[in-house]
């Protein structure tokens, strides 16, 4: 089973337990299927990890690019649906 590191809590977990965020061209979005093309980053399925990742700029560092404001808003909206 492949393992990935959560950008929020920095825990190594099985890939199936994490949510993939993908950067394609200039768009950053949540990849619920885990199969969209593009550069991927992984987070736990908790709002706390997503909040920590966004507040500390870890996603931008992982993608080596700034994340557009509208994309950040989409991620925050997604986080509001998750458990803490």
Rosetta constraint file for C-alpha pairs under 8 A:
AtomPair CA 1 CA 14 HARMONIC 6.41 0.50
AtomPair CA 1 CA 15 HARMONIC 7.42 0.50
AtomPair CA 2 CA 14 HARMONIC 5.91 0.50
AtomPair CA 2 CA 15 HARMONIC 5.73 0.50
AtomPair CA 3 CA 12 HARMONIC 6.37 0.50
AtomPair CA 3 CA 13 HARMONIC 5.39 0.50
AtomPair CA 3 CA 14 HARMONIC 4.30 0.50
AtomPair CA 3 CA 15 HARMONIC 5.01 0.50
AtomPair CA 4 CA 12 HARMONIC 5.53 0.50
AtomPair CA 4 CA 13 HARMONIC 5.70 0.50
AtomPair CA 4 CA 14 HARMONIC 6.25 0.50
AtomPair CA 4 CA 15 HARMONIC 5.50 0.50
AtomPair CA 4 CA 18 HARMONIC 7.89 0.50
AtomPair CA 4 CA 42 HARMONIC 6.85 0.50
AtomPair CA 5 CA 10 HARMONIC 5.64 0.50
AtomPair CA 5 CA 11 HARMONIC 5.53 0.50
AtomPair CA 5 CA 12 HARMONIC 4.33 0.50
AtomPair CA 5 CA 13 HARMONIC 6.31 0.50
AtomPair CA 5 CA 42 HARMONIC 6.58 0.50
AtomPair CA 5 CA 43 HARMONIC 7.47 0.50
AtomPair CA 6 CA 10 HARMONIC 4.84 0.50
AtomPair CA 6 CA 11 HARMONIC 5.56 0.50
AtomPair CA 6 CA 12 HARMONIC 6.47 0.50
AtomPair CA 6 CA 13 HARMONIC 7.46 0.50
AtomPair CA 6 CA 18 HARMONIC 7.32 0.50
AtomPair CA 6 CA 41 HARMONIC 7.91 0.50
AtomPair CA 6 CA 42 HARMONIC 5.23 0.50
AtomPair CA 6 CA 43 HARMONIC 4.29 0.50
AtomPair CA 6 CA 44 HARMONIC 5.85 0.50
AtomPair CA 6 CA 49 HARMONIC 7.76 0.50
AtomPair CA 7 CA 41 HARMONIC 7.29 0.50
AtomPair CA 7 CA 42 HARMONIC 6.21 0.50
AtomPair CA 7 CA 43 HARMONIC 5.50 0.50
AtomPair CA 7 CA 49 HARMONIC 7.34 0.50
AtomPair CA 7 CA 50 HARMONIC 7.95 0.50
AtomPair CA 7 CA 53 HARMONIC 5.70 0.50
AtomPair CA 7 CA 58 HARMONIC 6.47 0.50
AtomPair CA 7 CA 59 HARMONIC 7.25 0.50
AtomPair CA 8 CA 43 HARMONIC 6.20 0.50
AtomPair CA 8 CA 44 HARMONIC 7.39 0.50
AtomPair CA 8 CA 48 HARMONIC 7.60 0.50
AtomPair CA 8 CA 49 HARMONIC 4.12 0.50
AtomPair CA 8 CA 50 HARMONIC 5.96 0.50
AtomPair CA 8 CA 51 HARMONIC 7.52 0.50
AtomPair CA 8 CA 52 HARMONIC 5.25 0.50
AtomPair CA 8 CA 53 HARMONIC 4.53 0.50
AtomPair CA 8 CA 58 HARMONIC 7.85 0.50
AtomPair CA 9 CA 44 HARMONIC 7.92 0.50
AtomPair CA 9 CA 49 HARMONIC 5.84 0.50
AtomPair CA 9 CA 52 HARMONIC 7.71 0.50
AtomPair CA 13 CA 17 HARMONIC 6.70 0.50
AtomPair CA 13 CA 18 HARMONIC 7.33 0.50
AtomPair CA 14 CA 18 HARMONIC 7.19 0.50
AtomPair CA 17 CA 44 HARMONIC 6.91 0.50
AtomPair CA 17 CA 45 HARMONIC 7.42 0.50
AtomPair CA 18 CA 42 HARMONIC 5.99 0.50
AtomPair CA 18 CA 43 HARMONIC 5.42 0.50
AtomPair CA 18 CA 44 HARMONIC 4.75 0.50
AtomPair CA 18 CA 45 HARMONIC 6.00 0.50
AtomPair CA 19 CA 30 HARMONIC 7.44 0.50
AtomPair CA 19 CA 31 HARMONIC 7.14 0.50
AtomPair CA 19 CA 32 HARMONIC 6.63 0.50
AtomPair CA 19 CA 34 HARMONIC 7.65 0.50
AtomPair CA 19 CA 42 HARMONIC 5.53 0.50
AtomPair CA 19 CA 43 HARMONIC 5.31 0.50
AtomPair CA 19 CA 44 HARMONIC 6.10 0.50
AtomPair CA 19 CA 45 HARMONIC 6.08 0.50
AtomPair CA 20 CA 30 HARMONIC 6.15 0.50
AtomPair CA 20 CA 31 HARMONIC 5.27 0.50
AtomPair CA 20 CA 32 HARMONIC 6.74 0.50
AtomPair CA 20 CA 34 HARMONIC 5.95 0.50
AtomPair CA 20 CA 40 HARMONIC 6.19 0.50
AtomPair CA 20 CA 41 HARMONIC 5.62 0.50
AtomPair CA 20 CA 42 HARMONIC 4.56 0.50
AtomPair CA 20 CA 43 HARMONIC 6.58 0.50
AtomPair CA 21 CA 28 HARMONIC 7.00 0.50
AtomPair CA 21 CA 29 HARMONIC 5.70 0.50
AtomPair CA 21 CA 30 HARMONIC 4.50 0.50
AtomPair CA 21 CA 31 HARMONIC 5.46 0.50
AtomPair CA 21 CA 40 HARMONIC 5.54 0.50
AtomPair CA 21 CA 41 HARMONIC 5.16 0.50
AtomPair CA 21 CA 42 HARMONIC 6.03 0.50
AtomPair CA 21 CA 43 HARMONIC 7.74 0.50
AtomPair CA 22 CA 28 HARMONIC 5.67 0.50
AtomPair CA 22 CA 29 HARMONIC 5.60 0.50
AtomPair CA 22 CA 30 HARMONIC 6.28 0.50
AtomPair CA 22 CA 31 HARMONIC 6.16 0.50
AtomPair CA 22 CA 36 HARMONIC 7.32 0.50
AtomPair CA 22 CA 37 HARMONIC 7.66 0.50
AtomPair CA 22 CA 38 HARMONIC 5.88 0.50
AtomPair CA 22 CA 39 HARMONIC 5.48 0.50
AtomPair CA 22 CA 40 HARMONIC 4.37 0.50
AtomPair CA 22 CA 41 HARMONIC 6.35 0.50
AtomPair CA 23 CA 27 HARMONIC 5.66 0.50
AtomPair CA 23 CA 28 HARMONIC 4.42 0.50
AtomPair CA 23 CA 29 HARMONIC 6.68 0.50
AtomPair CA 23 CA 38 HARMONIC 5.48 0.50
AtomPair CA 23 CA 39 HARMONIC 5.19 0.50
AtomPair CA 23 CA 40 HARMONIC 6.44 0.50
AtomPair CA 23 CA 63 HARMONIC 7.23 0.50
AtomPair CA 24 CA 28 HARMONIC 6.41 0.50
AtomPair CA 24 CA 37 HARMONIC 6.97 0.50
AtomPair CA 24 CA 38 HARMONIC 4.87 0.50
AtomPair CA 24 CA 39 HARMONIC 6.81 0.50
AtomPair CA 25 CA 38 HARMONIC 7.85 0.50
AtomPair CA 27 CA 68 HARMONIC 7.80 0.50
AtomPair CA 27 CA 71 HARMONIC 6.92 0.50
AtomPair CA 28 CA 67 HARMONIC 7.02 0.50
AtomPair CA 28 CA 68 HARMONIC 7.91 0.50
AtomPair CA 28 CA 71 HARMONIC 5.69 0.50
AtomPair CA 29 CA 71 HARMONIC 6.74 0.50
AtomPair CA 29 CA 74 HARMONIC 7.44 0.50
AtomPair CA 29 CA 75 HARMONIC 7.20 0.50
AtomPair CA 30 CA 75 HARMONIC 7.25 0.50
AtomPair CA 31 CA 35 HARMONIC 7.25 0.50
AtomPair CA 31 CA 36 HARMONIC 6.49 0.50
AtomPair CA 39 CA 63 HARMONIC 7.04 0.50
AtomPair CA 41 CA 59 HARMONIC 7.42 0.50
AtomPair CA 41 CA 62 HARMONIC 7.03 0.50
AtomPair CA 41 CA 63 HARMONIC 7.92 0.50
AtomPair CA 43 CA 49 HARMONIC 6.55 0.50
AtomPair CA 43 CA 50 HARMONIC 6.59 0.50
AtomPair CA 44 CA 49 HARMONIC 6.18 0.50
AtomPair CA 44 CA 50 HARMONIC 7.54 0.50
AtomPair CA 45 CA 49 HARMONIC 7.66 0.50
AtomPair CA 45 CA 82 HARMONIC 6.76 0.50
AtomPair CA 45 CA 83 HARMONIC 7.64 0.50
AtomPair CA 46 CA 50 HARMONIC 6.64 0.50
AtomPair CA 46 CA 79 HARMONIC 7.32 0.50
AtomPair CA 46 CA 82 HARMONIC 5.50 0.50
AtomPair CA 46 CA 83 HARMONIC 5.27 0.50
AtomPair CA 46 CA 84 HARMONIC 5.23 0.50
AtomPair CA 47 CA 51 HARMONIC 5.99 0.50
AtomPair CA 47 CA 79 HARMONIC 4.85 0.50
AtomPair CA 47 CA 80 HARMONIC 6.77 0.50
AtomPair CA 47 CA 81 HARMONIC 7.91 0.50
AtomPair CA 47 CA 82 HARMONIC 5.27 0.50
AtomPair CA 47 CA 83 HARMONIC 5.77 0.50
AtomPair CA 47 CA 84 HARMONIC 4.96 0.50
AtomPair CA 48 CA 52 HARMONIC 6.15 0.50
AtomPair CA 48 CA 84 HARMONIC 5.34 0.50
AtomPair CA 49 CA 53 HARMONIC 6.07 0.50
AtomPair CA 50 CA 54 HARMONIC 6.21 0.50
AtomPair CA 50 CA 76 HARMONIC 8.00 0.50
AtomPair CA 50 CA 79 HARMONIC 6.53 0.50
AtomPair CA 51 CA 55 HARMONIC 5.98 0.50
AtomPair CA 51 CA 76 HARMONIC 7.73 0.50
AtomPair CA 51 CA 79 HARMONIC 7.57 0.50
AtomPair CA 52 CA 56 HARMONIC 6.08 0.50
AtomPair CA 53 CA 57 HARMONIC 6.21 0.50
AtomPair CA 53 CA 58 HARMONIC 5.19 0.50
AtomPair CA 53 CA 59 HARMONIC 6.23 0.50
AtomPair CA 54 CA 58 HARMONIC 6.43 0.50
AtomPair CA 54 CA 59 HARMONIC 6.45 0.50
AtomPair CA 54 CA 72 HARMONIC 7.93 0.50
AtomPair CA 57 CA 61 HARMONIC 6.47 0.50
AtomPair CA 58 CA 62 HARMONIC 6.06 0.50
AtomPair CA 59 CA 63 HARMONIC 6.21 0.50
AtomPair CA 59 CA 67 HARMONIC 7.77 0.50
AtomPair CA 60 CA 64 HARMONIC 5.72 0.50
AtomPair CA 60 CA 65 HARMONIC 5.32 0.50
AtomPair CA 60 CA 66 HARMONIC 5.21 0.50
AtomPair CA 60 CA 67 HARMONIC 5.92 0.50
AtomPair CA 61 CA 65 HARMONIC 6.74 0.50
AtomPair CA 67 CA 71 HARMONIC 6.59 0.50
AtomPair CA 67 CA 72 HARMONIC 6.71 0.50
AtomPair CA 68 CA 72 HARMONIC 6.38 0.50
AtomPair CA 69 CA 73 HARMONIC 6.24 0.50
AtomPair CA 70 CA 74 HARMONIC 6.37 0.50
AtomPair CA 71 CA 75 HARMONIC 6.39 0.50
AtomPair CA 72 CA 76 HARMONIC 6.21 0.50
AtomPair CA 73 CA 77 HARMONIC 6.16 0.50
AtomPair CA 74 CA 78 HARMONIC 6.22 0.50
AtomPair CA 75 CA 79 HARMONIC 6.16 0.50
AtomPair CA 76 CA 80 HARMONIC 6.32 0.50
AtomPair CA 77 CA 81 HARMONIC 7.08 0.50
AtomPair CA 78 CA 82 HARMONIC 7.06 0.50
